[in-house]
Amino acid sequence: MPRSRRRSACSRRRGRAWVAGVRAERDRAEGAPPLQRDDRAWPERLSSTERSVVTRVAQGATNREIAAGLTLSVKTVEAALTRSYRKLGARSRVEIARIVMTRPGT
């Protein structure tokens, strides 16, 4: 068998294994219990630093801009943003902005 055909056959097998793994993970996730919702307003779930970072993210600021404006390191901003994602159940900066804009804090 020519070398190129061996590679493509091997790639196909690995591709099939990957697809099977993704499907299995999807099926496990579908059977998982739903995440519990926290009915508190978003500012009540965050620390003061996290609130400041999230507010600036919703305004469209970059991590560097946030760090400069709050006199924090970029790593501190990244850490606060990571904790905020988890606490708010968001997966992206866009979702953070939607949460802030659609559910304003009291």
Secondary structure, 3 states (H helix, E strand, C coil): CCHHHHHHHHHHHHHHHHHHHHHHHHHHHHCCCCCCCCCCCHHHHCCHHHHHHHHHHHCCCCHHHHHHHHCCCHHHHHHHHHHHHHHHCCCCHHHHHHHHHHCCCC
